[in-house]
């Protein structure tokens, strides 16, 4: 997410949510970053993997700047694209079930329920689309572009406009239920847990802050003053029942100051903090300033995965860091030969994420590490860099690249 105040100051990604629903042996991926934003599923997909199918969505000489996570329900994949289209694809074959056209590039992460897909656009509208037919059920015109996560919570759909408002709408009709002012934040990411929005934009009296907003009492439970954190970039929050985790980055020339935080979920008390600097591999023509700017629109950039008793980060440099979730002590670190290009997703005993090309490897890759020790288990060359963490649904790994390719992988054996 980013914030502004008289001028655009790129600030952040605040990110979050994906809820995995289980139905028998099937696990769908219906909202951003899994259960409580953890970026984790118990479905263990073991390497090596093979391409089930891949599809080039558009021919373009320009690399895609974002390819945020799709939604997977049953045998259908739903996602929005920077070309302004919403796609529904058959997961078995890649057959296109329907295409819905919006009036602007799509950067938000959608959410789905039994009947509809809810997705925003840079045209400032939130769209409710029939999942089966691709027909429009209703749309809502917000005050500004929508580039946020979107959450379905009980009888409301919640999203954020850039430098405008947090909106809560009736999912049946699109009627506005309430708003929360958002005077400065852009590319806003959040999640809802235990009837609280983690994080909501802070009070107007503290515009450069984030808070936990209680939906029931419609007030803040606690507020985090981001001026005290002294960072430019804020990741989305991932939660367990007791703690909330996120990271920040403060770029300066070729070095980024990285901070990793754990707070008490209910009180906002700091539990632990870990400070580090980026560690860049010796890669081709690496412009760290451009790298930072290129990733601002990835809503899960710097996002953690919570798996077992670990919190794992890929922070855009060449190191994967795994912390003890309760103490913040380093459990393991893995140095790679190029910078990471996506947040991680943990699946059973394994972690999957994207990595760039290097002097040793001509192509960007999908990498798999062991969850327990960070040992490299496997990697696959790709056409383009992975943008946003892989989605792991049922027996497939799904992601998109900056070369406009959409991949579906499955276990080889």
N, C-alpha and C positions, 0 to 999 in steps of 0.2 A: 504494500500500500504506500502511497505517497501522500505528503501533506503540502499545503501551500499557505502562504501568509503574505499577501501583497505581491509575491512572485512565486513561480513554480520552483519548489525545492523538492527534488526527488527524494522521497523518504522511504518507501517501504513496501514491504510485503507483510501483511498481517494475515495469517492464513489459517485455512482450516478445513474441515469436516468431510468425512466420507463415512457413510454407515453401511456396513455389510450386513445384509439380511440372509439368514440361512433358511432354506426350505428343503428338508430332507438332506440329500447329499449335495444340493445345489447352493452355491453362494453367489449372490448378485453383488454388484457394486453400484449403489444407487445414489450416493452423494459423496462429496469431496473428502478424500483422505481417510476414509474408513471410520470405524467406531470410535467416537470421541476424538476424531482427527489424528488417530495414532499411526496411520500409514502402515497398518499391519493386518494380516489375515492368517488364520490358522491353516488355511489351505496351503499345503507344502508342495510347491512345484519344483521338482528336482532337475538340475541340468544333467546332460545337455538338452538344449531346446532346438526345435526346427521351425521354420516359417510355415505356418498353416496357409496363410495368404497375406499379400500386401497389395496396397492400392495407392496409386499416385492421384491425389485429389485435384491437382491443378498443375499446369505447366507454367513456370515462372522462373525468371532469371534471378529474382530476389529471394533470399532465404526468408522463411516464415519467422516472425518474431515471437509467436506464441502458439502453443498447441495444448491448451489446458485439458484436464482429465475428462474422459468420456464417462457416460453412465451405461451400465450393462444390466439388463433385465431379461432373464430367460435366454432366448436366442437372438436378441437384438442389442446392437450398440447404438447409442445416441450421443452426438457431440456437435458442438458449434465450431465454426472455422473463421479465420480472419477474412475469408472471402464473403462473409455475410450470410452463409448458408448454415442451416441445421440439417444434419444428416441422420438417417436411420438405416443401418446396415445389418444384414443377416450375418450372424457371427460364424456360421458354418462355411459360407461361401463368399462373403463379401458383397453379395447382391444388394443393391440399393433399394430399400423398401419405399422410401419417400425422401424428398428434399423440401425444406421450408425456407423461403427467402425472407431475410430481414432487411432493414434499411441501412445497416452499417456493419462494420467488422464485429465479430463476436469474440470477446475475450473472457466473459464470465464463465464460471463453472456451473452447469445445470444441476437440477435436482428433479427427481421423479416420484410419483406416487402410483397408485393402481391404474389411474386413468390418463394422467397428463405428464408432460415434460414442461418444466418451468425454466426459461432461459432469458437472459438479458442481452442487450445489443448496444453498440455505440450510437445507435439512433435514439437512445434514451428510453426505449420501451422494454418492458418485461412482457414476454409472450407465454401464454399457456396453450400448449399444443397437444392435441389428441395423439396419444402414443401409437395407436393402431393405424390411424389414417393420415396423420400429418396435417390435419385441418386445424385452423385456429379456433380455440374456444373463447378466448378474450385476450386483450392486450391492455397495458396500463402505461400511460406516458408519464415518466418521471421528469424531474427538473433538469437532469443532466445525463451524461453518458453513464452507462452501467457497466462496470468492470470489477465485479466483486464475486465472492462466493454467494450462492443462493441456498437458503435453508428452508425446508418444510418442517415446521414445528407445530404439532397438534393442529389447530384450525387456522393456521396462518402461513404465509410465504414471506420470508424476510430477505431483503437484499439492501444494498447500499449504492447510492449514486455518488459520482466523483465530486467531492466538495459540495455536497448537497444535504442529503438526509438518509437516515436508515428508514426504510419503509416496511410496514407490515400490512399485507393484503389478505383479504378473504380468498382462499384458493378456488372456491366455487364460482365467484363472480368477478374477482379482481377489484372489489371495493376496498378503499383505503381504511385500515383499522386505526393505525396511529403512526406517528413519525418521531424520530429522534434527530436533532440537528447534527450535521456533520460538516462543520465549516472548513476543514482543512485537508482531510484524508482522501487520498486517491488509491485505486487498486486495492480496495479494502477487503480483508479476509477475516472471517470470524467463524465461531461455531456456537451451537446452543447445547447446553448440558445442565441438567438439574434446574430447568426453567431460567437459566441465566445465559446472557449473550457474552461470550468470551472472545474477543474483547469488543465492546462498543466504543464509538467515538466518545471522548470525555465531555464533561459539561462545557457549555459555551464560555463560562468563566475561566476554564482551563482548556483552551482549544487544542493545544499540543499535548494531549493526554489520551489515555485509553482506560476504559473502566469495565467492570462487570455489571451489566444492567439486568436487574431482576424483572422479568416480563410480567410477573404477577402484581408486584407493587409499583411497577414502572418508575423505578429509581435505581441509583447506583448502590451496589453493595460495597465496592471499594474502587479506588481510582489510582492508576499508575501514571506518574508524571514523567513523560518520556524525555523532557528536558534534562532530567537528572541522569538519564541513561547515556546521554551524549552520543547518539548514533544517528545514522541516516536511514538505515534499512532495518525493518522489523519483520521477522518471520511470523507465520500464522502460529497460533497456540495449539498444542496437543495436550490432552488431559488424561489423567486417570482419576480415580475417585478422590484422591487426596491432593494431587499436585497439578500445576499447569506449567508447561515447558515451552520456551521459545528462545530464539537467538537474534542477535543484532549484528550489523556490520557498519563500520565507519571507514570508507575508503579514503586513503591519502596517498596520492601518487601510485606507486606500484605495490603498496602494502595496505591491506585491510585489517583493521582492528576488529577481531571477532570476540563476541561475548555470548556466553551460554547461561541461561537463567532457569531456575526452578523456584516457583512461589507456591505457598499454601493456597489451594484453590478457594477456600471459603473466606480467608482473612486477608490475603494479599501480603503475607509475611514472607520475606526472602528466606529461602531454605539454603540454596547454594548458588554460587556464581563461578564460572571458569572463564579466564581470559586467555586469548591466543592471538597469533598473527597468521595471515595466510602464508602458505608454503607452496610456492609455484614450482611445478616440474619444468624442466628445460624443454619447452614446446615451441612450435613454429610461430613466429611473429605474434606473440601474445601481447595484446594491448589490454591491460587490466582495466583501464578506464572505460574502454569500449565494451569490454566484457560485462562490467557492472551495469552500464546503461542498457545493454541488449537484454538483460535478464529482469528488468524492472516489471515487465508485464507478465512474467511467469508467476502465477498466484501461489505456487508452492515452493518458490525458490527459498533456500535455507531452512525448509520445513523439516522437523525431526520425525523419526519413526520411533515409537515406543514398543518394544518387543521384549517379553520376559521381564527381566530386571534391568534392561538397558535402554538408553536413549541414544539414537544413532543420527549423526548429522553428516551430510555432504554439503560443504559450505562454499562451493564454487572454486575452491583451490584443488590441490592434488592429494589432499589427505581426507580420509574417512575417519571420523572420531566417534568412539563409543564410550558413553559415560555410564557409571553406576547410577541408576535412576534416583536412588535415595540419598546418596552422598555427594555426587558430582565428581567422584574420583574417576580418572581415566581407566577404563576396562581394557581397551586395546585401541591402537591406531594403525591404519593401513596407508602407506605412501604409494601412490600410483604414478604412472609415467606421463600423465596428462591431467588437466583439470576436469572435475566432474561437471556434468551439464544438466543434471536433474536432481531433485530430491530422491531419497531412497524409499523403496517399499519393501517391507519384510514379509516373507511368506514362509511360515513354518520355521525351518532351520536355516533359511537363506535370505539374503538381502540382494535386491536388484536395483540398478541405477544406470544412468548414462555417463559416458566419459568421452572426451574429445579425441581427435587424432593426435599423434605425436611423431617424433622423428623415427621411432621404431615401428609405428603402426600408421599406415596411410589413411585408414578410415576411422571415423568415430565408432564407438562400440557400446553394446549392452554388457555390463559386468555383473557377475554373481560372486558374492562373498559368503563365507559361512558366518552365521549369526554369532556363534559362540566365541570365535577367535579372530574373525576378520580375514581368514585365509582365502585367497582367490581360488575359486572353484572352476570358473568357466568364463568365457567371453565370446561375443559374436560381433563381426563386422556389420555395419549398417550403412544405408544410403542416407546420410545426414545425421545430425546430432539429435539425441532424444531431448524433447522439450517437455518438461514436467514429468513427475514420477510415473513409472509404469503402473497401470491398473491391473490387478490380479483378480480375475473373476472366474469362478468355476475352475476349469482346467486350462485357462488361457492367460497369457501375458499380453497386454495391449498398450500401444503407445504410438505417438506421432513424432516425426522428425522435422527439422528445419528445411529439408529438401521436399517437403509436402508429401511424404510417404506415411501411410498408415499401416502399422504392422499388427498382426495377430500371430503369436507363437504358441506352440504346444510342446509337451514333453516328447523327446525323440523315441524313448523306449517305454 
